[in-house]
Amino acid sequence: MAAGEIPSFDELVDLLRERLGYADAINSSELHSFRELMKDRADVIPDNWYQEAFDELEAQGHLDRASSKVMGDAVARLSADGRLYLRESPD
């Protein structure tokens, strides 16, 4: 997906999961802002998708319990299931 390309919602969820994995690898004790992780696509992502993506990832069991929604954004880190999903997913 090119930087300015409008992602589908499913593509956004997949990309957020992947970027959370990278962010967790750098600092696993921190909660990571979805908006910050996706700032290179901020101009093409509808505002409500951040919290909807949170709901989707949470429903899949891929977010740590400390993760939460905050005023139009979400902050999170992956759960053990989320990390396992990334390891088992084909590249």
WOKALIN-V461201 format. One record per pair of residues at least 24 apart in sequence whose ideal C-beta (glycine too) atoms are under 10 Angstrom apart, sorted by the first residue. I is the first residue (numbers start at 1). J is the second residue. If there is no record, write none. Layout:
I;J
I;J
//
This chain:
1;41
2;41
3;40
3;41
3;43
3;44
4;40
4;41
4;43
4;44
5;41
5;44
6;41
6;43
6;44
6;45
6;46
7;38
7;41
7;44
7;45
7;49
9;45
9;46
9;49
9;52
9;53
9;56
10;53
10;56
12;38
12;41
12;44
12;45
12;46
12;49
12;50
12;52
12;53
12;56
13;49
13;52
13;53
13;54
13;55
13;56
13;57
13;60
13;62
14;53
14;57
14;86
14;89
15;41
15;45
15;53
16;45
16;49
16;50
16;53
16;54
16;56
16;57
16;62
16;74
16;76
17;53
17;56
17;57
17;60
17;62
17;63
17;76
17;78
17;82
17;83
17;85
17;86
17;89
18;78
18;86
18;89
20;57
20;62
20;63
20;64
20;67
20;76
20;77
20;78
20;82
20;83
20;86
21;62
21;77
21;78
21;82
21;83
21;85
21;86
21;87
21;89
22;86
23;76
23;77
23;78
24;64
24;76
24;77
24;78
24;82
24;83
24;86
25;78
25;83
25;86
27;77
28;64
28;77
28;78
28;83
29;66
29;77
30;75
30;77
31;63
31;64
31;66
31;67
31;68
31;70
31;74
31;75
31;76
31;77
32;67
32;74
32;75
32;76
32;77
32;78
33;70
33;73
33;74
33;75
33;76
34;67
34;69
34;70
34;72
34;73
34;74
34;75
34;76
35;70
35;72
35;73
35;74
35;75
36;73
36;75
37;74
37;75
37;76
47;72
47;73
48;72
50;74
57;82
57;85
60;85
61;85
62;86
//
